[in-house]
Amino acid sequence: MRAKAKIRETPIPYEVPTPQELPERLGAVLHVIYLVFNEGYSAAAGAEVTRAELTGEAIRLGRLLTELQPEPEVIGLLSLMLLQESRHAARTSPTGELILLENQDRSLWNREQIAEGVALLEKALKSHRFGAYTLQAAIAAVHAEAKSVAVTDWRQIVALYDRLLRIQPSPVVQLNRAVAIAMCDGPEAGLTHIDALLEHGELANYYLAHSARADMYRRLGRTAEARSAYEKALALTQQEPERQFLQERIRQLK
């Protein structure tokens, strides 16, 4: 109520941004839309993996913004959201359990969304003025067009992550790159990169870093270390399907 009173009592003018101001404002708008999408795509906490009303709203806003401001990164973000959302039906079982990319039934992926996402991606790439959203869409497209994990072009994915790191360096991007390296060069190579990241401390409380580390140990047959890393990941996540997935991984360790 105080905020409403403040707005009423203070003359706060509303002005449409000038063309010169739009690029600066656009970055913030894209960031917020993608935050909304990500909360819907992978809910931070609770009983559901996804929240379709949020991903749907983010895609609606992305379409609207593409009509109003058809800049390459706007198109790239819409492409990225469509490509990620195309996997929605395959990401959970009928009883709500999380299904990893490698185990998803790709026949359930939405081919119309993939086709639209890839067409938008090609348009953004042709501009040669694209950025981080378009590069992430390109990574998603490599996954979307592969018939299986085994035939995925992981070298191309690593190369795309290398480009992404040059323009948007972040520990999470480095983690994703490490997982892709493991798919190319084996779990020991991936583990080396993940351990180096965890030593820096930025991902110490990020459950996916510990889950990825656990998976490397599991693939190497190092059961005790895998269990310890899975338990660390379990302690850090609040999402119930993720917790159930990690508990099942721990149970499966021999």
C-alpha positions in Angstrom: 0.0 0.0 0.0 2.9 2.4 0.8 4.3 1.8 -2.7 0.9 2.5 -4.3 0.6 5.7 -2.3 4.1 6.8 -3.3 3.3 6.3 -7.0 0.0 8.3 -6.5 1.7 11.2 -4.7 4.9 11.4 -6.8 4.7 12.6 -10.4 6.6 9.7 -12.1 6.5 10.4 -15.8 6.1 7.4 -18.2 8.2 7.8 -21.3 8.6 5.4 -24.3 12.4 4.7 -24.7 14.0 6.5 -27.6 15.6 4.4 -30.3 19.0 5.1 -28.8 17.9 3.7 -25.4 16.2 0.6 -26.8 19.4 -1.6 -27.1 20.3 -1.0 -23.4 16.7 -1.7 -22.2 16.4 -4.7 -24.5 19.1 -6.7 -22.7 17.2 -6.3 -19.4 13.9 -7.3 -21.0 15.4 -10.4 -22.6 17.0 -11.3 -19.3 13.7 -11.1 -17.4 11.9 -13.2 -20.1 14.5 -15.9 -19.9 14.3 -15.9 -16.0 10.6 -16.5 -16.3 11.2 -19.3 -18.8 13.8 -21.0 -16.7 11.6 -20.9 -13.6 9.0 -22.7 -15.6 11.4 -25.0 -17.4 13.1 -26.1 -14.1 11.3 -24.9 -11.0 13.6 -23.9 -8.2 11.6 -25.9 -5.6 8.5 -27.9 -5.1 6.8 -31.0 -6.3 6.8 -30.3 -10.1 9.8 -30.3 -12.5 8.2 -27.8 -14.7 5.5 -25.0 -14.7 4.0 -24.9 -18.2 2.2 -21.6 -17.5 5.5 -19.8 -17.0 7.3 -21.3 -20.1 4.2 -20.6 -22.1 4.0 -17.0 -21.0 7.8 -16.5 -21.6 7.4 -17.8 -25.2 4.3 -15.6 -25.7 6.4 -12.6 -24.6 9.3 -13.7 -26.8 7.0 -13.9 -29.9 5.6 -10.4 -29.1 9.0 -8.9 -28.7 10.2 -10.5 -31.9 7.4 -8.8 -33.8 8.2 -5.4 -32.1 12.0 -5.6 -32.2 13.2 -8.3 -34.5 16.9 -8.1 -33.4 19.1 -11.2 -33.8 19.3 -11.8 -30.0 15.5 -11.5 -29.6 15.1 -14.1 -32.3 17.8 -16.2 -30.7 16.1 -16.1 -27.4 12.8 -17.2 -28.9 14.6 -20.0 -30.7 16.3 -21.1 -27.5 13.0 -21.2 -25.6 11.2 -23.2 -28.3 14.0 -25.7 -28.6 14.2 -26.3 -24.9 10.4 -26.4 -24.5 10.2 -29.0 -27.3 11.5 -31.6 -24.9 8.8 -30.9 -22.3 6.7 -34.1 -22.8 9.8 -36.3 -22.5 11.4 -34.8 -19.4 9.2 -36.5 -16.8 7.5 -39.9 -16.5 3.7 -40.3 -16.2 4.2 -40.4 -12.4 6.4 -37.3 -12.3 9.9 -38.7 -12.1 12.7 -36.7 -13.8 14.1 -38.2 -17.0 17.6 -37.1 -18.1 18.3 -36.1 -21.7 20.1 -39.4 -22.4 17.1 -41.5 -21.4 14.3 -39.4 -23.0 12.0 -40.9 -25.6 12.9 -38.5 -28.5 9.7 -39.5 -30.4 7.9 -37.4 -27.7 9.9 -34.2 -28.6 7.7 -31.6 -30.3 8.9 -31.5 -33.9 7.0 -28.4 -34.8 8.7 -26.4 -32.1 12.1 -27.8 -33.1 11.5 -26.8 -36.8 10.4 -23.3 -35.8 13.3 -23.0 -33.3 15.9 -24.1 -35.9 14.5 -21.7 -38.6 14.7 -18.8 -36.1 18.2 -19.9 -35.2 19.3 -19.8 -38.8 17.9 -16.4 -39.2 19.7 -15.1 -36.1 23.0 -16.7 -37.2 22.8 -15.2 -40.7 22.9 -11.7 -39.1 26.4 -12.3 -37.8 25.4 -10.0 -34.9 24.2 -12.6 -32.5 25.2 -13.2 -28.9 24.8 -15.6 -25.9 21.1 -16.5 -26.4 21.7 -17.5 -30.1 24.8 -19.6 -29.1 22.7 -21.4 -26.5 20.0 -22.0 -29.1 22.7 -23.4 -31.4 23.7 -25.9 -28.6 20.0 -26.8 -28.1 19.6 -27.3 -31.8 22.5 -29.8 -31.9 20.7 -31.8 -29.3 17.3 -31.4 -30.9 18.5 -32.7 -34.3 20.4 -35.7 -33.0 18.7 -39.1 -33.0 20.4 -40.2 -29.8 23.0 -39.1 -27.2 25.5 -41.5 -28.9 25.3 -39.8 -32.3 25.2 -36.2 -30.9 28.0 -34.0 -32.2 29.6 -33.4 -28.9 32.7 -31.8 -30.5 30.5 -29.1 -32.0 28.8 -28.6 -28.6 32.2 -28.1 -26.9 33.2 -25.6 -29.7 29.9 -23.7 -29.2 30.5 -23.6 -25.4 34.0 -22.2 -26.1 32.5 -19.4 -28.1 29.9 -18.8 -25.4 32.5 -18.6 -22.7 34.3 -15.8 -24.7 31.3 -13.6 -24.7 29.6 -14.7 -21.4 32.1 -16.3 -19.1 30.3 -18.1 -16.2 31.0 -21.1 -14.0 27.7 -22.8 -15.1 28.7 -22.5 -18.8 32.1 -24.0 -17.8 30.3 -26.9 -16.0 28.1 -27.6 -19.1 31.3 -27.5 -21.2 32.9 -30.0 -18.8 30.0 -32.4 -19.2 30.2 -32.1 -23.0 34.0 -32.8 -22.8 33.2 -35.9 -20.8 31.0 -37.1 -23.6 33.8 -36.6 -26.1 36.9 -37.6 -24.1 35.5 -39.7 -21.3 34.5 -39.2 -17.6 38.1 -38.7 -16.3 38.5 -35.7 -18.6 35.2 -34.3 -17.5 36.0 -34.9 -13.8 39.2 -33.0 -14.1 37.4 -29.9 -15.4 34.6 -30.2 -12.8 37.0 -30.6 -9.9 38.9 -27.5 -11.1 35.6 -25.5 -11.1 34.7 -26.7 -7.6 38.1 -25.7 -6.3 37.4 -22.1 -7.3 34.4 -22.2 -5.0 31.7 -20.5 -7.2 29.7 -23.7 -7.7 30.2 -25.1 -4.2 26.5 -24.8 -3.4 25.2 -25.6 -6.9 23.7 -29.1 -6.7 24.1 -29.8 -10.5 27.9 -29.5 -10.2 28.0 -32.2 -7.5 25.5 -34.3 -9.4 27.6 -34.1 -12.6 30.7 -35.0 -10.5 28.9 -37.9 -9.0 27.9 -39.1 -12.5 31.6 -39.0 -13.6 32.6 -41.1 -10.6 29.6 -43.5 -11.3 30.8 -44.0 -14.9 34.3 -44.7 -13.7 33.1 -47.3 -11.2 34.3 -45.3 -8.2 31.2 -46.0 -6.1 32.1 -44.5 -2.7 33.1 -41.2 -4.3 29.9 -41.2 -6.5 27.8 -41.8 -3.4 29.4 -39.0 -1.5 28.9 -36.6 -4.4 25.3 -37.6 -4.9 24.6 -37.1 -1.2 26.1 -33.6 -1.4 23.9 -32.8 -4.4 20.9 -34.2 -2.6 21.5 -31.9 0.4 21.6 -28.9 -1.9 18.3 -29.3 -3.9 14.8 -28.3 -2.9 13.0 -29.8 -6.0 11.2 -33.0 -5.1 11.6 -34.8 -8.5 15.4 -34.0 -8.4 15.6 -35.3 -4.9 13.8 -38.5 -5.9 16.1 -38.9 -8.9 19.3 -38.5 -6.8 18.0 -40.9 -4.1 17.4 -43.5 -6.9 20.9 -42.9 -8.2 22.3 -43.6 -4.7 20.2 -46.7 -4.4 21.5 -48.0 -7.7 25.1 -47.8 -6.7 26.6 -51.2 -6.0 
